[in-house]
Every structure is written in C-alpha cells, then in structure tokens.
C-alpha cells in the first residue's frame, strides 16, 4: 500500500534557485480568495444545500475527464455509474467506484491525477493512495463524510474560500435555483452566465423547439428577426438581474459576420427550415456573435467565445448517453480572419470586453497574442480544457506573454462541473504561474517586487476586473 503525499514544492521548477523564488511567490498568493468566473457547477447544490449522495455520484460519474480516459481503455460508461438516456440500468455506485480505483494508475501524469489527489488528501484527509486495495475504504470514507454538515455544498464553498462562482445556464432556464440563493440568508455569491447556444446554433438539437420555448418565455415572436433579437435582450436583462456579468458562446469556430438587416432577416428565415445547410448554420452563428457583442455594449455583459471543439465526435456514445461524456475533440481554429468582422465593428470600443479561448495552441503566438496585443476590446482566456494542465499553462505563458503581456490576459478560471476540484485547479494554476514568474526573476527580466504584484494579479485581481466582479 503506497502513501498519498502532496509534496509542498510540487509543480515548481526543478532548479533550486528558481524553486526558492517560486516558493516565496506562491506563499504570497496561496491563501487568496478563489474567483471562479466561469464554470458549470449546478446552482441547485447551493440553493438546496442537500448532502451529496456518494463518492461515485459526486466524483466519478459527472467528470468527463475521468470518463474519457476510462472509456479509452475499453471500460463501459454504465459500469462507471453513468445513466443512459434510455434510463437503463447502471452499475451499483460502490461497484463503479471499485472499477475506477482498480484503474486509477491510468491517470498517472495527467492533471486529473493532480486534482483528484488534492481532493482525496485535502478535503477527505485520506493518507493512502487510491487503488483496488483501498477502494472500499475510500468509498466509505468519502460517502460517510458527505453526510456531515461540514461537507454540504455551502459549507464546502466557504471552506474553499470561494469569493464568487459563476454557473452557466441557457436562456431557456428559469434560474429558480439562483432565485432561492438570492433570497436565502446565506452570504455565498453564486451568479449565472448567459449561454445562448441552444437558441443560436441551428445545428443544436431541438433548435426550432427551443425558439418556441424562448418565445413562450418572453412573449416575443421568436420566428421573426426583430422579435428574436428582442427576446435575447429580455433574457439577458433577466440574467443580469440574477447576477450575471458575462455571456458564453461555445461555437464550433470563431467565425463572425456583419450582415445587413435585410440579409439577416433572410438568413434567419432559412435557418428555421426543416433542412439547414452547414454554410447557413455557420453564417448564422457568425452573425449572432456580432449581434451579441453589440448587445454587450448596451448591457455591459462580458463576452466569452469558446470555439474549436468538435462536439459529440462519437455519435454512438452521444445517442446513448448525451453530451459531456468525454467525446468532444479539439479542431484546428482560425482567428485573424474569423474575428475581423466583429473587431472591425466593435473591437476599438473600450466599453466592450471579449474574452477569447482556444483549443488550438498553434494560434497562441501567431494569431491570438497579436490580436489581444492590439484591440482594446479583446482579452485572452487562460489555457482551457485539454490544456488546463501544468504543461498547457506553461506553453500558454511562453507563447502569449511577449506579445500580449500579462495584462491582456484574464487570470485563471476553472471551467469545471467538478465542484471539489475547484480549489485544486486554482492551486495548480497559482503554482505554475509562480514558477513562470520565478524564472523571469532568475533571468533578471523582472524584479522580485514586480513578480509579487503579478502573482497576485494572475491569481485574483485580473479575473475580478475582466469579468466585472
């Protein structure tokens, strides 16, 4: 049986002199509050504050990072506690956990291993590594702990020193959980973000049905261009009343457009048809990014663009289990020409903030850093998703800093639905950034006091400012 040990110098540079600088920088930011401006935790957790069910339901079944690795090794999702769309039988939670534990070695060298070990050690005080031998002990320790008041969602929120967390909801959501949180006597700050993909993407399942639902919610004619835009404005205002400071757009590409009103009306009519061409779907998404930017100038919501993922690449898995099961794959993404229509129209307006992310690392130095290093409205989101990792974060800093600087980036956001991993992810990001800054100090490219200021900015202040929190 091997011991679970989190080394205090983990993730810091190997060179002793640089490691010492990193250690000192990290000490100055380690205990700063967590600002989580973009993520996918369930607001119902904080609204109702019910105990999490068991180890599998909390840590295994919802985590697409874990599922994709195990699925790649031939394990079945139903055996890992994942429910199918057809409501078929899934594995007993304890058996699913045993299967996960027996295969925990598959995560060696991955960020999932770093996050999970932090959770096991820091949240549940486990001292032995997860394995087939320790599976039952882990399952019972975690599941029993979750029944205690100290492990309920609000208590963990406070324990993790979270200052604010943003969830992400569709315009079709009523935000009842956010209302309950707002009206409660709990001081935790949980806000929403406007994610309009289901009513902006003509290729999203149920698009026409979603337009009807949007019309029913708003009283607008969402099959007319004017009524459709008015419905968005109304829902954005409602989201703002529930605390939203941002929108989020998960389009396949970063393409934007700036069509005339007549062209927009004709295009909107075409995308309502039973059969929509891929070209029209892409053009409509492109136009709506520019429309959303214009609305952000009016209502002040920060705009996030998350392009470059081939969603649901495995059609059989999607048909059986739905979205977010580990089958989304990065694709090559172009930004310079794609963003030009939006930036030509709004990119010079200092009232607008557009935060752009990428899964295509080849664009960091060639496209994104030069764009963010020029346009006042454009900022770079942190290393995201597949690159939310030690090496991904280092590559990001190396490729963007010399052209865009630090202050055209927006700090860190965890972008996760795995609630207990949030402090682990922020700790990892703080360690990596401190290591990067330490190297600059060691090379006499920064003074030590500048690095200390930057460490605090990257860990805390930049996210608050960029997301208007």
Secondary structure, DSSP 8 states (H G I E B T S, - for coil): --B----TTTTS-SSHHHHHHHHHHHHHHTTS-EEE-S----HHHHHH------HIIIIITT-HHHHHHHHHTT--TGGGT---TT------HHHHHHHHHHTGGGGTTSHHHHHHHHIIIIIT---B--STTTHHHHHHHHHHHHTSGGGSHHHHHHHTTEEEEE--B-TT---HHHHHHHHSS----EE--B--HHHH-TTSTTHHHHHHHHHHHH-S-TTSHHHHHHHHHHHHHHHHHTT--EEEE--SS-------HHHHHHHHHHHTSSS--HHHHHHHHHHHHHHHHHHHHHH--EEEEE--EETT--HHHHHHH-S-SS--EE-----HHHHHHHHHHHTT-TT--EEEE-S-TTHIIIIIHHHHTT-TTEEE--S-GGG-SHHHHHHHHHHHHHHH-STTB-------S-GGGHHHHHHHHHHHHHHHHHHHHHTTSS-HHHHHHHHHIIIIIHHHHHTT-
